[in-house]
């Protein structure tokens, strides 16, 4: 596509040659290939304009920038704000790949990944082409192909490139986890969403958004910005909103029509359980919907996962699937990696790994696990470095209030001192006492073990018959970030090894 043709709908001006051919779009000067337009983004840590000469050496033939770059002979498209243009520009370059596709956008603080997995299982139940596609926190995948996930939602040009790839493969359905960062940074601009799901909103990323209201505004943009409904060829668009969440109710109030879901059986919501039971083996529920009653028998654990199931049912209805297809898809999903993923130990010990890394998520997880044991709950968790400091003390309070033994450890400390992060967590603890080896562990206690592997080992050592161990915070992640380096580290593998050793020793 010629440069002048690429920018034609956007009323932009070019400094230099207008007829140059654009063969690709790239923001990383190191990844630029011959014929690319180099996007000089100014971010928190890097100014892309300083890498224009490297991009030119690597084959860039034009530049998208917010200010004129003097040390290059390449034609330049100068815009007020690159992020406001890049998504739509990328969609145009890749020939609007989502125009005829049924794209589901899922946003909220918690539950996005589980709803995406449930929806993907519905896609497979419906036998859509290639089993549909998913773009999310754990990975990006379609038709048996799996790609590493650098962000929950990819950068704008990479997102549209992926959409183009799956469209060319004949994929008709795609579930996308849409983060607040992606909405603020306009990474999903140019995407045509047929269905949009809101799970919930609790404090997170306040180091980035500063206030809960700004965080809400970022999330709600998915539902209020009409540019996401750009295609006139896709009908019966749907909003699926959690009516149990106060911010969800705000979206419902601001929307003319929405499928609502709720755990309340009063029938005020569009989708709700007429009856349900939650146990260690899963969830059984009869769910009322506008299309009839669904019988759910899921191996997912916890009441909050019933909420995720209701969200997926709403998405399935909005996408036009039958109740039989939807219930089969939900019942067929056996687990979600790192989301209350269960492990069995010897001596009747149960153990779980979960991604819960916010106060609300940790509280819901622990409350979901409480009915599953009459014995003790032993929790291992930490908080990430270079992220929300406000939540650390709150998570310390939540963990010690709802656990019998809490082991505070490192998560991904990044460039922060792990002991300072732990100190912030410890500052929120109100009731539990610090563990002393001379005393019994019958009362609520906590201890500090900065080494995460050692912390998991100690938790299993503490566990007695009937106890439940929760390793929280990292879930599916198979790495730990210390300083600027990423090391192989998987809670699930370490926990499994510890349980195997304990079983062999018993």
Secondary structure as GFF3:
##gff-version 3
##sequence-region A 1 506
A	DSSP	alpha_helix	3	7	.	.	.	ID=ss1
A	DSSP	three_ten_helix	8	10	.	.	.	ID=ss2
A	DSSP	beta_strand	14	15	.	.	.	ID=ss3
A	DSSP	beta_strand	24	26	.	.	.	ID=ss4
A	DSSP	three_ten_helix	29	31	.	.	.	ID=ss5
A	DSSP	beta_strand	36	39	.	.	.	ID=ss6
A	DSSP	three_ten_helix	48	51	.	.	.	ID=ss7
A	DSSP	alpha_helix	52	57	.	.	.	ID=ss8
A	DSSP	beta_strand	62	65	.	.	.	ID=ss9
A	DSSP	beta_strand	75	78	.	.	.	ID=ss10
A	DSSP	alpha_helix	82	93	.	.	.	ID=ss11
A	DSSP	beta_strand	102	107	.	.	.	ID=ss12
A	DSSP	alpha_helix	112	125	.	.	.	ID=ss13
A	DSSP	three_ten_helix	129	131	.	.	.	ID=ss14
A	DSSP	beta_strand	133	135	.	.	.	ID=ss15
A	DSSP	beta_strand	139	142	.	.	.	ID=ss16
A	DSSP	beta_strand	145	148	.	.	.	ID=ss17
A	DSSP	alpha_helix	156	168	.	.	.	ID=ss18
A	DSSP	beta_strand	173	177	.	.	.	ID=ss19
A	DSSP	alpha_helix	180	184	.	.	.	ID=ss20
A	DSSP	beta_strand	195	198	.	.	.	ID=ss21
A	DSSP	alpha_helix	206	209	.	.	.	ID=ss22
A	DSSP	alpha_helix	212	224	.	.	.	ID=ss23
A	DSSP	three_ten_helix	226	229	.	.	.	ID=ss24
A	DSSP	beta_strand	238	242	.	.	.	ID=ss25
A	DSSP	alpha_helix	246	254	.	.	.	ID=ss26
A	DSSP	beta_strand	259	262	.	.	.	ID=ss27
A	DSSP	beta_strand	271	279	.	.	.	ID=ss28
A	DSSP	beta_strand	282	289	.	.	.	ID=ss29
A	DSSP	beta_strand	292	298	.	.	.	ID=ss30
A	DSSP	alpha_helix	303	318	.	.	.	ID=ss31
A	DSSP	alpha_helix	323	332	.	.	.	ID=ss32
A	DSSP	beta_strand	341	344	.	.	.	ID=ss33
A	DSSP	beta_strand	350	354	.	.	.	ID=ss34
A	DSSP	alpha_helix	359	370	.	.	.	ID=ss35
A	DSSP	beta_strand	377	381	.	.	.	ID=ss36
A	DSSP	alpha_helix	390	402	.	.	.	ID=ss37
A	DSSP	beta_strand	405	408	.	.	.	ID=ss38
A	DSSP	alpha_helix	418	426	.	.	.	ID=ss39
A	DSSP	beta_strand	433	434	.	.	.	ID=ss40
A	DSSP	beta_strand	445	448	.	.	.	ID=ss41
A	DSSP	alpha_helix	452	462	.	.	.	ID=ss42
A	DSSP	beta_strand	468	472	.	.	.	ID=ss43
A	DSSP	beta_strand	479	482	.	.	.	ID=ss44
A	DSSP	beta_strand	485	488	.	.	.	ID=ss45
A	DSSP	alpha_helix	491	505	.	.	.	ID=ss46
###
